[in-house]
Amino acid sequence: MTNTFGISQSLQKIGIKPENLGSSTGINWLDSVETSFSSFSPADGELIAKVQPANTETYEAVIAQAHLAFEKWRTVPAPQRGEIVREIGNALREVKEDLGKLVSYEMGKSYQEGLGEVQEMIDICDFAVGLSRQLYGLTIHSERPGHRMYEQWHPLGIVGIISAFNFPVAVWSWNAALAWVCGDVCVWKPSEKAPLSAVACQHIVGKIFAQHGMPEGISSLIIGDHQVGELLSHDPRVPLVSATGSTRMGKLVAKAVGERLGRSLLELGGNNAIIITENADLDIAIRGALFGAVGTAGQRCTTTRRLIIQESVYEEVKTRLASAYSKLVIGNPLDERNHVGPLIDRDAVESYLAAIDKVKAEGGKAVVDGGVLGGKGFESGCYVKPAIFEAENHFEIVQHETFAPILYLIKYKTLAEAIALQNGVPQGLSSAIMTTNMREAEAFLSAAGSDCGIANVNIGTSGAEIGGAFGGEKETGGGRESGSDAWKAYMRRQTNTINYSTSLPLAQGIKFDI
Ligand code: NAD
């Protein structure tokens, strides 16, 4: 895909060497280009790039190229595909600082979290390399004499990847690294709010595929807004669409893909809670809740949005949290002294302010009030104060995911009540309990406990490792990505029965003799 884009001087200003992140394979790092798509940094409001979005014609060209690439790629033995993914992981190691900085600058998360995001990409490449020798199928004993049965896994074809702004590169790599070793090719539509990080990744992997004489189209990039995502969802040539983003978007993608009986893998919104019991180690609980609630300025799908606190420790937790919030330093995400960076854009700031108005109107009481920061260093207008409100679980606003650092405190008496509150939201992504009591922990993890895809004990709701399957239930969409056996979503299963006898017995003992 030949997306042309412009890059302003602003990247060099923050110390990124553009040549490390892109220069060839159809990508031009130019200083000005006549295009219609702009990317601004929420850190300082600077224009970072202008990007050429795909139209129907370029989309068709990309899909045709991906289809041709699949015909070759699926015949490359899986361990050899893994070897190429190993090199992609190594290439990412080389550019970790630059790419991490770009992610931080374009999206607004802290530099440390930007580095963490690139590390996650490296980790999933390593995982995929091992997986490339472990795409196991079962052997099954046949009921018929002289017969053998087994299952094998084949690649699906083109995997469409629609990603959200908040993990602009890692979520793509979770999908792509697995899909590639499985023999699929990927067409990626990144968030229109963070296109430049995606362009850099496409360049990095494109170079590796080219070095191995592999066709273009194993990794493709199409930039654009929801309309380009809709092209993917409706396209029967794309057997799997993996979509990460809001529940609203997921419902539309599920409908479009479902109508053509394709497969969708959905990673949608969360409304994550930590239960803090009377047996919690409060030092751990406060630290876990703090990072969970304000990390990435509350813009993680796994952000802690609700704290469900036993009444006997409620006041202490509230006071200690308020004190911890008073020490938070808000500012430019590239300055490592700052804990909290900006929201992605001014629309996100409006949603944050609307949520605060709403919780107050519903009867919520501010423990730490919110507000927008102005003045020197905050010119982008995207910096807000992390806020805490005492609230009730049934408030309409508490039932919703607001993608901002707003934490709701909810009081409970019994553990059964706490679990019911934790589960009493439409979303089902991540959850945690803080307790040193084994019975409480096991009750939370039992079938009658948390209904989420992720349930933790004595750690917060965010910060998953790639080794486990990642995803959630209910309105979070039910998809699983990354580790464990998530790879199976990227392949089709084939059951093979082989007759090596000299007769033809039928299954279930059916007689059909002439
Ligand atoms: P969003 O839904 O606005 O956009 C996500 C992506 O979907 C973008 O690339 C967008 O262009 C595309 N899109 C929008 N409408 C579409 C449509 N009708 N058809 C096809 N594509 C469409 O989400 P966002 O604001 O970028 O990200 C924040 C949301 O993502 C939050 O809800 C967050 O919880 C969720 N998220 C979930 C996970 C997870 O793993 N569960 C991970 C990251 C983010």
Residues whose N, C-alpha, C, O or C-beta is under 5 A from the ligand:
A	BS01	NAD	I162 S163 A164 F165 K189 P190 S191 E192 G224 D225 H226 G229 E230 T244 G245 S246 T247 M249 L252 E267 L268 G269 G270 R300 C301
